[in-house]
Amino acid sequence: MAKESTTRNFVLRVDGETMDALEKWAADEFRSVNGQLQWIIAEALRRSGRKPRATKRAKEGGRDEAKE
């Protein structure tokens, strides 16, 4: 049986200058642009208090997150 994915896809349009900056930032941190965008969004959600803190299991690579 296939594992159900919790990842959702969407289209994002950005201007060329922003894309160039994202590509450079991602390369500087050894990430793909997609990975960099995921990190930026997760970090912004965490800092704003809109994303619950991860449990120990999530930090170790699991997908469980604390319910706050």
N, C-alpha and C positions, 0 to 999 in steps of 0.2 A: 504494500500500500504506500502511495506517495505521501511524503510529509507535506502538510499544508503550510504554505508560505505566508508570512505576515508582512512581507514587503509589498508595497503598492507603487505603481509606476505613474508618472505624470510628465507632461511636456513643460519645459521651462525655456523661455526665450530671454536671452541677455544680449546686450550690445557687445560689439567686438572688443572694446577696451576692457570691459568687465571680464569677458571670457579670457582675454590675455592675462589679466591679473590673477584670475582663478587658476589658470594653467600653471603660472609661475609659482604661486603659493603652494599648489598641490605638489609640484615637482620638488620644491624646497623641503617639503615634509614627507617625501617619498610615498605620496598617495596618488590615486587617480583623481580626476576632477570630480567624479561622482562620490568617491570616498571623502574628498575634502568638503563637498557640499553637505554630505550627511553629518560630518563632524561639526561644521559651522552651525547647522540647524540644531543639532543635539545640544551643543554648547550654549547657544542662545536660549533654548527652551529651559535648560538647567539653570542658567543664571537668572532668568526671569521668574523662576519658581513654578513654571508650567509643566515640568517633567519631573516625576518622582525620582528620588535617588535610587540607584541600582543596588540590589542586594549583593552579598558576597558571591553568590553563584553567577550573577550577571557579569560581575567584574572578572570572573574566571572563564568566561566564554559561554555561559548558559544564557537563557533568554528570560528568566524570571526577573521581575522588577518589583520592588517594594510598593505596596499600596499605601499611600499616605493620604 
